Amino acid sequence: MKTIHHTFKGLHTFVLLWATQAFSALGSSMTSYALVIWAYQQTGSALSTSLLTICSYAPYVLLSIFAGALSDRWNKKFTMLVCDSFAAVSTAAVLLLLSSGRLMIWHLYLLNGLNGIMNTLQQPASDVAVSLLTPKEQVQRVSGMQSFSNSLVTILTPVIASAVFSFFGMSAVIAFDLITFAAAFLSLAFFIKIPEAALLASKKKESVWRLAKEGLHYLKKNRGILDLILFLAAINLTASMYNAALPAMLLSRSGAGQLSLGMVNTCTGLANLTGSILVSLAAQPKSRVRVICNALLFSMSTENFLLAFGRSNAVWCLGAVSGWIFIPFMNANMNALFRSRIPIEIQGRVFSVRNTLQFFTIPLGYLLGGVLVDKVAEPFMAGQAKGSLPALLFGTGKGSGAALLFFLLGFIGIFTCLSFRRDRHIWELESS
């Protein structure tokens, strides 16, 4: 008990927030998972499912730079509660449309766009709230715990969502989502106190644009942090094309299907879970930058090729494990660098600028991935003779085009990692 008390010293409030928010994230993830399958069944198009994510991320990217400035001026707890409530209303609207038989895919695009706006306001508030609730000596452990909960959600989502969907239907999945929201909302509203007093001295009556420019100015003066963010933006472009192609390949491949997609997602979560436990228990590394670069290089140089050449669930699952086992190490060390170097009074506006720069490639990647699968790779593979080299490497039939795209993404990811590894500004973070 003494060991446990020492390990989580100063984290009691954070643990409550972390556990309830993770429970709510599970419900939201289950709904998103089920709706992606529903959308692909309706259209058979990788682009149509990609647009669900594009609609969520586009407002996030476009408005984040201003949202962080507002977040620094607003009460963090109130902001989180309002944004969570709006997301719950959107989920309830999907349930009503589904129950009445009127749900159409454009409804999901619209609601995802509105939720994206709310998430834009919530994310910087949540990031700063975590910083306010975390002692400096616990930053790496908190990052590991967040990775742990994210990976646990990834593991449980396909298992629980598939079971609930199969036995009780889509309405039951959405109802579960609303229950998890209620638990998180009540916990945050009545049992969690976020110490806003630490930020009061820094709040000034300045324009939102001026506050947003402060975040940009900080990154301009700190090239190491800026270049690290751009590194992650380049990786996100490749990763989002991967995410766009994965359901299209596994739901289309002969011998694969919804079970294969669930197994790969579960293995992704298990790998994240294992990595999160390891990083939570690990000591601070001598070089955080080296850990970040090596973790991403290993991920990019293994998973994409195993998915490209694989023909069975075993190989695809091995790819998922190799691609995600070290990602929690990357996230934990990146968050530690950011939180230890960015002053807490401007973290909201700096994190929001980071979100714009780091995540603007995600909707672009989903769009490129969907278009490349539907319009380029699949037609190219459909025109290949059965004994041709592309057919021998990537198979035949629908899904082979997505496999070809994974092959190309592997080389793009390796090139990206090796290029940024040579960036001296990123390495200067070690000595600053």
Residue, then its C-alpha position, 0 to 999 in steps of 0.5 A: m500500500k505504501t508503494i501504491h501511495h508513493t507511486f500515485k502521490g499527488l494524482h488522486t484527483f487526476v485518477l478520478l478524472w482519467a478513469t471517468q473520461a476514459f469510460s466515456a471515451l469507450g462509449s464514444s469509440m464504440t459508437s464511432y466504430a459501429l458507424v464506420i462499419w454501417a457507413y461502409q456497408q451502405t456505400g462500399s467506399a473507403l472515401s465515404t468512411s474517410l469523410l466521417t473522420i475528415c468532418s470531425y478533424a476539419p473544424y479542429v484544424l481550422l479553429s484550434i489556433f483560436a480555441g486555445a486562446l479562448s481556453d486560456r481565458w475560460n474556466k477549464k471545467f465549465t468548458m469541458l462540461v459544455c463540450d461534453s454535453f453538446a457531444a451527448v446531444s449529437t449522439a442522442a440525435v443519431l439515436l433518434l434518426l436511427s430509431s425512426g429509420r431516417l439516418m443517412i450518411w450526410h447526417l453523420y457528416l454534419l454531426n461529426g463536423l459540429n462535434g469537431i468544433m466542440n472538441t476543438l474547444q475542449q481539447p486545450a482545456s482538457d490538456v491544461a486541466v491535466s497539467l494543473l492536476t499533475p505534479k512535475e515529477q509525475v508527468q511521465r507516469v500520467s502520460g503512460m496512464q493516458s496511453f494505457s487508457n487509450s489502448l484499453v479503449t482500443i482493445l475493448t471497443p471492437v469486442i464490446a461494440s461487436a457483441v452489443f451490435s450483434f445481440f441488441g443492434m446499433s441503438a444499444v451501442i449508442a445508448f451505452d455511449l450516453i450512459t458513459f457520458a452521464a458517468a463522466f459528466l456527473s463525476l466532473a461536475f460534482f467530484i473534481k476540482i480543477p485549480e484555476a487559481a494558478l492561472l488567474a494572474s496570467k489572464k488579461k483582457e486581450s483579443v483572441w487573435r493577439l493571444a493566438k499570435e502569442g502561441l505562434h510567436y512562442l513556437k517561432k522562438n522555440r524551433g526544437i518544439l516547432d520542428l518536433i510538431l512538424f515531424l508528428a504532422a508528417i507522421n500523421l499524414t502517413a498514419s491517416m492514409y493508413n487508417a483510411a485504407l485499413p477498413a477498406m482492405l480488411l472488410s473487402r479481402s477474401g477470408a477477412g471481414q468484420l472479424s478481421l478488422g476487430m482482431v487487428n484493432t484489438c491487437t493494436g490496443l493490446a500493443n498500446l496497452t503493453g507499451s503503456i504499462l512499460v512506459s509507466l514503470a520505466a525510468q526517465p530515458k537519457s535521450r527523449v528525442r532518441v526514443i521518439c525517433n526510434a519508436l516512430l522509425f520501428s513502427m513505420s518500417t514494420e507494420n505497413f509492410l506486414l499489412a501489405f504482404g499479409r494474407s492472414n489474420a495472424v500476419w495482420c495482427l503481428g503488423a498491428v503489434s509491431g506498429w503500436i508497441f512503442i507508440p506509448f513511449m513516443n507519446a510519453n516522451m513527447n508530452a514530457l518535453f512539451r509540458s516541461r518546457i512550455p509555461i503553464e500559463i500559455q499552454g492552452r494557446v501553444f497546445s492549440v497552435r500545436n493541434t493546428l500544425q500537428f493535426f492538419t495533415i489528418p483530414l488531408g491524409y484521410l482524403l488522400g487515402g480514400v481517393l488513392v484506394d478508390k480511384v487509383a490503387e484499386p483500379f490499378m490492381a483490378g487491371q493486373a493479370k493474375g500472374s503479374l508481379p503486383a498480383l503476386l505481391f499484393g493479391t487480387g480482388k478488392g482490397s489488393g489496392a489498399a495493400l499496395l498503398f500500405f507498401l508505399l506508405g512504408f517507404i514514405g514513413i521511413f523516409t520521413c523518420l530518417s529526414f527529421r532524425r537529422d534535424r539539429h533543432i530537435w536534438e537541441l531539446e536535449s540540452s535546453 
